[in-house]
Amino acid sequence: MTSPLDRVDTSTAHSARVYDYILGGKDHYLVDVEAGDAMCRHWPSLPVHMRENRRFMHRAGRFLAKERGIRQFLDIGTGLPTAPNLHEVVQEVAPESHVVYVDNDPIVLTHARALLQSSPEGETAYVDADMHDPDAILDSPEVRALLDLDEPVGLLIIGMLHFILPPDDHRLVRRLLDPLPSGSHLAMTIGTADFAPEEVGRVSEEYARQNMPMALRDLPAATSFFDGLELVEPGVAQVHKWRPGAGQLAVDDRDIAMYGAVARKP
């Protein structure tokens, strides 16, 4: 039998592993360290930006579980396990919650057990799939078993969309959202160069040099993904400004290159 690690290309940087390295994790290779260091030289605020993106996910997940009563979640592009994960956040509010994680990185697959440590009342699963193939996600045995599509679902696409290039971006998001019933919610973060265009532009160029092209979107483009949905206040905002908690650290707007929002499907 082959191991998921047999699929790992250690000669090329991978976005999930670069993310892991910059956030102080241990699941990366030298090529990811070199890429991450180059990006941080271009924009020293990159670690701050990445941490705030992760904190947005925590707040959005808790909001959906606590304020909107969502009990089942589909997390696209979960990345490498970095505690707390989504199921830990939502099951703290509602232990019976079901969470399906989706990613296509073989290292994430090797760590799937860390993502499957559900509360006794709830359940978690991991799908090895790519957002570019939404049908493989929606038709997977894990989604069919854990998610009841007659009941609202929380769809999270966090730190992923800037790697989904036009013209496929809107179509892929809608393909994942369309089968979900009324009352479902979309929580998403969207990369932007609106606040530090030169620095973030250089980081984007570095990603492209590492064979990871990205699309950065201004506020109107970011907002367009929520057309037809009911945005939760404060609407589309920089991630550190979306319903910050009492313990929110002071962050310079120029250090954040990500919009975030949560919206309800009517």
PEGIGI-V864378 format. One line per field, one symbol per residue. psi: psi as a letter, one per 20 degrees, with the letter a starting at -180 (. if undefined). burial: 1 if it has 16 or more other ideal C-beta (glycine too) atoms within 10 Angstrom, else 0. A space follows every 10 residues. Layout:
# PEGIGI-V864378
psi = ???
burial = ???
This chain:
# PEGIGI-V864378
psi = qqqhihipoj ipqpghhggg ghjjajmrrh hhgggggggh hhniighggh ghgghggggg ggghgghikp jpqooplhaq ooqqrghhgh ihgnhjqppp qprjphhghh jhhhijmrqh haqqrppnrp himhhhghjq hgghhhpoji qqqoopnpkh hijoqqjigg ggghhhhgiq rqirqppqqo qqjhhmhggh ghgghgghhj kmqrppqrgg gghhijpiro pppkborqhi iolqrhjpqp pphiiplpqq qpqpo.
burial = 0000000100 0011111111 1110101110 1100110111 0110111111 1111111111 1111100101 1111111111 1100111111 1011001111 1111111110 1100100110 0111111111 1001011101 0110011000 0111111111 1111000010 0110111001 0001111111 1111110011 0111011001 0101011000 1110110010 0100011111 1111000000 1000111111 111110
